[in-house]
């Protein structure tokens, strides 16, 4: 803050409020040493909570507390209540939050407050199936009635989220807020651009698991992106290509497994693709460009433990004595050489596979 | 240069791999060497650090946790209990009085005096009271307004079986875990309260196998659709622990089938994949391709025990082939055997964990301990209250094997008295028995250093000691809990 903050205790405009100290009649264990400004503001906040006042000055007070401690959820809750009581301009509040979201990226409350505002500002989705309206007071007078305008506002909100993500590419709150926005408003036009958008983030950092999760969310989990067999083939081809770039990347292997599990495809469909990743580079014959099954890049460090694991799963799914024997050999190589930290797990897989066979 | 292999980058660096590489370089400096011998648990430094926070208070930077005062209290008290220490009766009373000042007049606990009731604050307050409270006037336990608390719980229930953490608050599985723990401890579980919750939890499991923070419901003319119900956010260690522990608690109250299930096999794979490699000292990560962090020692390391309640058998090292291997490996660490605990030598005949418990202990001891007391995320960070408990609980879960015991179950059942008239007495009984059936398996403990590093075993669901859990639940259910056999002295 630029100027030294005046204490509410010294402000005549607040003389009518009785400040309430935090602990009365209790000598607390494990207290926090507050600054005088924080103590002053929260003493007056407790005074306000007691009288139940909702006014402009309460908005100013809660903002001051939030700036000193953005995790003060009661200040947020009371601020929300006050905004509603005063019929405040929620657009203005949202613009104020633009600044706070970036400044306090890691607090739950800034993102949740934003969600409450957006829920009020934009019309509730009318398409069926519709999200639960249970916690939405739906004051229709606040909302945009023009659907085109609403779409533009939603697009603006997505752009804002994109800017936040470029500052912190794996922020959990930001990602889940984006996923909420998409699925809650469920606007067909909004879904349309998402795969292209997230593709850029994956290109920037192929190991960004949040981006991979988002891709899965859009294409499969949301129920709005899947477009039949072609889409699935496309996703598998995309994952293969990213594996060939840098095979030792758990995010893309998890994605690939996710796609196969979601669509009930047997892992064996990828057997010939996976095999070159399970052996050392030198052992390979000269590269033949295979668009279907791209080979590991020249810089790949092989054999890749994730590929060995995958191949073992292929064998296990095949079943039969010979296939399980092959799987066991692969698991042993993980336990003893390529992924020794998970030795106990690989031994467990061996025991389970052998037990199933008996 | 480390003797361990860095995570392969395939000659294709990105922001993630660069940060990972830097972290591995820092961490590998903490791998014991002749120059820097292995550190034991610095019990005294941690105790002093905890007591200083408790008695003198927390420095100004903790203002960011002013709305989490119950957490500061719980993390500190529970860390002391893990370290087998406790407060004197004067400070205990001060703690009780402080905690009770957070109870909200209309039910539940807030993050400080006058703060709105919140599920997380309620969990932390009640679990702090499990540590220091007692029955009777001034003891806290009987001053918890259970009736109003139950009303608060119902007031935040949502149509999809989830709960918001407070009025106008967000939905996430942390809140559900907190609510279910408190409801179980205080005998507040009802079919009404948890209706629809299993399906909500299951919907949070992602394609990776771990759980996300929440999911988006869809309704068709007022009816909740079973699909789509997409998880919001990627699989995450903290949420995964909370979802799994909630699943375990609900399982005992509302027996399956729920019409939905979780994929335990995929969950197990995700959990083991969260363990960092040798160069990261075997600490746990919270998400795929993120960095190891001491707090996940508990959220992820501690989650393995919960799988046993879902019928996944503990790993058993097969005697006698692996016998010598296992013991040699452990002896290498400190070059000594364990003369005081003969049972340890018989390691091959007892259950083992599916994660690398030796490596996790090493992470906490070598990277997690701050030289001046308290524990941390990773070096060179400073220690804090949250990471201190996360590291200590994780270390405890790597030292001991805690498992549901049939014998313990029988003992509790034998003493059970039907003392309420309600429509769900059988579920209530099974919730009680399931919660108290966990035992620390005799002779299954193992230490990287020596048994001087022993911590108390934690209840895998509540993160309380077994004794505190027994006493509190016995009181609120008005049941006699059979005493636990004294552990053989170490």
Boltz contact constraints between the chains, C-beta under 6 A:
constraints:
  - contact:
      token1: [A, 22]
      token2: [B, 113]
      max_distance: 6.0
  - contact:
      token1: [A, 26]
      token2: [B, 97]
      max_distance: 6.0
  - contact:
      token1: [A, 26]
      token2: [B, 101]
      max_distance: 6.0
  - contact:
      token1: [A, 28]
      token2: [B, 98]
      max_distance: 6.0
  - contact:
      token1: [A, 29]
      token2: [B, 54]
      max_distance: 6.0
  - contact:
      token1: [A, 29]
      token2: [B, 94]
      max_distance: 6.0
  - contact:
      token1: [A, 29]
      token2: [B, 95]
      max_distance: 6.0
  - contact:
      token1: [A, 29]
      token2: [B, 98]
      max_distance: 6.0
  - contact:
      token1: [A, 30]
      token2: [B, 54]
      max_distance: 6.0
  - contact:
      token1: [A, 30]
      token2: [B, 72]
      max_distance: 6.0
  - contact:
      token1: [A, 30]
      token2: [B, 73]
      max_distance: 6.0
  - contact:
      token1: [A, 31]
      token2: [B, 57]
      max_distance: 6.0
  - contact:
      token1: [A, 32]
      token2: [B, 58]
      max_distance: 6.0
  - contact:
      token1: [A, 32]
      token2: [B, 62]
      max_distance: 6.0
  - contact:
      token1: [A, 32]
      token2: [B, 66]
      max_distance: 6.0
  - contact:
      token1: [A, 33]
      token2: [B, 57]
      max_distance: 6.0
  - contact:
      token1: [A, 33]
      token2: [B, 59]
      max_distance: 6.0
  - contact:
      token1: [A, 33]
      token2: [B, 60]
      max_distance: 6.0
  - contact:
      token1: [A, 34]
      token2: [B, 63]
      max_distance: 6.0
  - contact:
      token1: [A, 38]
      token2: [B, 63]
      max_distance: 6.0
  - contact:
      token1: [A, 46]
      token2: [B, 114]
      max_distance: 6.0
  - contact:
      token1: [A, 49]
      token2: [B, 114]
      max_distance: 6.0
  - contact:
      token1: [A, 69]
      token2: [B, 63]
      max_distance: 6.0
  - contact:
      token1: [A, 69]
      token2: [B, 64]
      max_distance: 6.0
  - contact:
      token1: [A, 69]
      token2: [B, 66]
      max_distance: 6.0
  - contact:
      token1: [A, 71]
      token2: [B, 64]
      max_distance: 6.0
  - contact:
      token1: [A, 71]
      token2: [B, 67]
      max_distance: 6.0
  - contact:
      token1: [A, 72]
      token2: [B, 67]
      max_distance: 6.0
  - contact:
      token1: [A, 73]
      token2: [B, 67]
      max_distance: 6.0
  - contact:
      token1: [A, 74]
      token2: [B, 115]
      max_distance: 6.0
  - contact:
      token1: [A, 74]
      token2: [B, 116]
      max_distance: 6.0
  - contact:
      token1: [A, 77]
      token2: [B, 116]
      max_distance: 6.0
  - contact:
      token1: [A, 77]
      token2: [B, 168]
      max_distance: 6.0
  - contact:
      token1: [A, 80]
      token2: [B, 168]
      max_distance: 6.0
  - contact:
      token1: [A, 112]
      token2: [B, 170]
      max_distance: 6.0
  - contact:
      token1: [A, 129]
      token2: [B, 218]
      max_distance: 6.0
  - contact:
      token1: [A, 129]
      token2: [B, 220]
      max_distance: 6.0
  - contact:
      token1: [A, 129]
      token2: [B, 225]
      max_distance: 6.0
  - contact:
      token1: [A, 132]
      token2: [B, 159]
      max_distance: 6.0
  - contact:
      token1: [A, 132]
      token2: [B, 217]
      max_distance: 6.0
  - contact:
      token1: [A, 132]
      token2: [B, 219]
      max_distance: 6.0
  - contact:
      token1: [A, 134]
      token2: [B, 159]
      max_distance: 6.0
  - contact:
      token1: [A, 172]
      token2: [B, 233]
      max_distance: 6.0
  - contact:
      token1: [A, 175]
      token2: [B, 233]
      max_distance: 6.0
  - contact:
      token1: [A, 176]
      token2: [B, 213]
      max_distance: 6.0
  - contact:
      token1: [A, 176]
      token2: [B, 232]
      max_distance: 6.0
  - contact:
      token1: [A, 176]
      token2: [B, 233]
      max_distance: 6.0
  - contact:
      token1: [A, 179]
      token2: [B, 232]
      max_distance: 6.0
  - contact:
      token1: [A, 180]
      token2: [B, 232]
      max_distance: 6.0
  - contact:
      token1: [A, 183]
      token2: [B, 216]
      max_distance: 6.0
  - contact:
      token1: [A, 183]
      token2: [B, 230]
      max_distance: 6.0
  - contact:
      token1: [A, 205]
      token2: [B, 14]
      max_distance: 6.0
  - contact:
      token1: [A, 205]
      token2: [B, 15]
      max_distance: 6.0
  - contact:
      token1: [A, 205]
      token2: [B, 16]
      max_distance: 6.0
  - contact:
      token1: [A, 206]
      token2: [B, 14]
      max_distance: 6.0
  - contact:
      token1: [A, 207]
      token2: [B, 14]
      max_distance: 6.0
  - contact:
      token1: [A, 207]
      token2: [B, 16]
      max_distance: 6.0
  - contact:
      token1: [A, 207]
      token2: [B, 289]
      max_distance: 6.0
  - contact:
      token1: [A, 209]
      token2: [B, 234]
      max_distance: 6.0
  - contact:
      token1: [A, 209]
      token2: [B, 287]
      max_distance: 6.0
  - contact:
      token1: [A, 209]
      token2: [B, 288]
      max_distance: 6.0
  - contact:
      token1: [A, 209]
      token2: [B, 289]
      max_distance: 6.0
  - contact:
      token1: [A, 210]
      token2: [B, 234]
      max_distance: 6.0
  - contact:
      token1: [A, 213]
      token2: [B, 234]
      max_distance: 6.0
  - contact:
      token1: [A, 216]
      token2: [B, 207]
      max_distance: 6.0
  - contact:
      token1: [A, 217]
      token2: [B, 230]
      max_distance: 6.0
  - contact:
      token1: [A, 221]
      token2: [B, 230]
      max_distance: 6.0
  - contact:
      token1: [A, 222]
      token2: [B, 230]
      max_distance: 6.0
  - contact:
      token1: [A, 223]
      token2: [B, 228]
      max_distance: 6.0
  - contact:
      token1: [A, 245]
      token2: [B, 12]
      max_distance: 6.0
  - contact:
      token1: [A, 246]
      token2: [B, 10]
      max_distance: 6.0
  - contact:
      token1: [A, 246]
      token2: [B, 12]
      max_distance: 6.0
  - contact:
      token1: [A, 248]
      token2: [B, 8]
      max_distance: 6.0
  - contact:
      token1: [A, 248]
      token2: [B, 10]
      max_distance: 6.0
  - contact:
      token1: [A, 250]
      token2: [B, 288]
      max_distance: 6.0
  - contact:
      token1: [A, 251]
      token2: [B, 288]
      max_distance: 6.0
  - contact:
      token1: [A, 251]
      token2: [B, 289]
      max_distance: 6.0
  - contact:
      token1: [A, 254]
      token2: [B, 208]
      max_distance: 6.0
  - contact:
      token1: [A, 258]
      token2: [B, 207]
      max_distance: 6.0
  - contact:
      token1: [A, 299]
      token2: [B, 10]
      max_distance: 6.0
  - contact:
      token1: [A, 299]
      token2: [B, 11]
      max_distance: 6.0
  - contact:
      token1: [A, 300]
      token2: [B, 10]
      max_distance: 6.0
  - contact:
      token1: [A, 301]
      token2: [B, 8]
      max_distance: 6.0
  - contact:
      token1: [A, 301]
      token2: [B, 10]
      max_distance: 6.0
  - contact:
      token1: [A, 341]
      token2: [B, 275]
      max_distance: 6.0
  - contact:
      token1: [A, 341]
      token2: [B, 277]
      max_distance: 6.0
  - contact:
      token1: [A, 341]
      token2: [B, 278]
      max_distance: 6.0
  - contact:
      token1: [A, 341]
      token2: [B, 282]
      max_distance: 6.0
  - contact:
      token1: [A, 341]
      token2: [B, 356]
      max_distance: 6.0
  - contact:
      token1: [A, 342]
      token2: [B, 272]
      max_distance: 6.0
  - contact:
      token1: [A, 344]
      token2: [B, 315]
      max_distance: 6.0
  - contact:
      token1: [A, 344]
      token2: [B, 354]
      max_distance: 6.0
  - contact:
      token1: [A, 345]
      token2: [B, 272]
      max_distance: 6.0
  - contact:
      token1: [A, 345]
      token2: [B, 354]
      max_distance: 6.0
  - contact:
      token1: [A, 348]
      token2: [B, 315]
      max_distance: 6.0
  - contact:
      token1: [A, 348]
      token2: [B, 354]
      max_distance: 6.0
